[in-house]
Amino acid sequence: MDLLVIRKRASRQVLPSEPVWDQRTIMLVGDRPEVQRICREWEDVGWQVMTIDQGRPTDAGHTTHVVRVAVPPLGWQPTRQLLGEHQLEP
């Protein structure tokens, strides 16, 4: 009598797992236009600004904002940067 043994193959991951983005909550002291300027600078280097909320004033009465950002993993490059590096010259 022949026995048929069914074995499950170990799953192999074809594609590497996506790198994980780090989420940070940062408190900035300053008025809204200054906070928005800082957020634009962060976006220029690839950070993703998710929310900007008004925070509690400091003990000295200065305006604060709480900003949530997603920070890409090391080595990550924004698409516009990759495309800029590989543009063909006419």
C-alpha positions as CSV (number, residue, x, y, z in Angstrom):
1,M,0.0,0.0,0.0
2,D,1.4,3.4,-1.1
3,L,1.0,6.3,1.3
4,L,0.5,9.8,-0.1
5,V,2.0,12.4,2.1
6,I,1.0,16.0,1.5
7,R,3.5,18.5,2.7
8,K,3.0,22.2,3.0
9,R,5.9,24.2,1.4
10,A,7.4,26.9,3.5
11,S,6.1,30.2,2.2
12,R,8.8,32.3,0.6
13,Q,8.4,36.0,0.4
14,V,8.9,37.1,-3.1
15,L,9.2,40.8,-2.5
16,P,11.0,42.3,0.5
17,S,8.7,43.8,3.1
18,E,8.2,47.5,2.9
19,P,10.3,49.6,5.2
20,V,8.3,51.1,8.1
21,W,7.8,54.8,8.4
22,D,8.3,56.3,11.9
23,Q,5.5,58.5,13.2
24,R,6.4,61.4,15.4
25,T,4.5,64.1,17.3
26,I,6.5,67.3,17.6
27,M,5.6,70.5,19.5
28,L,6.7,73.7,17.8
29,V,6.7,77.1,19.5
30,G,5.6,79.9,17.1
31,D,2.8,81.4,15.1
32,R,0.9,79.5,12.4
33,P,2.8,80.9,9.4
34,E,6.2,80.0,11.0
35,V,5.0,76.5,11.7
36,Q,3.7,76.1,8.2
37,R,7.1,77.2,6.8
38,I,8.8,74.6,8.9
39,C,6.4,71.9,7.8
40,R,7.1,72.8,4.1
41,E,10.8,72.4,4.8
42,W,10.1,68.9,6.3
43,E,8.0,68.0,3.2
44,D,10.9,69.1,1.0
45,V,13.1,66.4,2.6
46,G,10.4,63.7,2.3
47,W,8.6,63.9,5.6
48,Q,4.9,63.7,5.4
49,V,3.0,66.2,7.6
50,M,-0.2,64.5,8.8
51,T,-1.8,67.1,11.1
52,I,-1.1,70.5,12.6
53,D,-3.1,71.3,15.7
54,Q,-2.9,74.3,18.1
55,G,-1.3,73.3,21.4
56,R,-1.4,74.8,24.8
57,P,0.5,78.0,25.3
58,T,3.8,77.8,27.1
59,D,4.1,79.0,30.7
60,A,5.5,82.3,29.2
61,G,2.4,82.6,27.0
62,H,3.9,81.6,23.7
63,T,1.8,80.0,21.0
64,T,2.5,76.3,20.3
65,H,1.4,73.8,17.6
66,V,1.5,70.1,17.8
67,V,2.5,68.5,14.5
68,R,2.2,64.8,13.6
69,V,4.6,63.7,10.9
70,A,5.6,60.4,9.2
71,V,9.3,60.1,8.7
72,P,10.6,57.8,6.0
73,P,13.1,55.0,6.7
74,L,16.8,55.6,6.0
75,G,17.6,55.6,2.4
76,W,14.1,56.4,1.2
77,Q,13.9,59.1,-1.6
78,P,10.9,61.0,-2.7
79,T,9.6,60.2,-6.2
80,R,10.3,63.7,-7.5
81,Q,13.9,63.3,-6.3
82,L,14.3,60.0,-8.1
83,L,12.8,61.3,-11.3
84,G,15.0,64.4,-11.1
85,E,18.1,62.2,-10.9
86,H,17.1,60.1,-13.9
87,Q,15.7,62.7,-16.4
88,L,17.0,62.2,-19.9
89,E,18.6,65.2,-21.5
90,P,17.2,66.3,-24.9
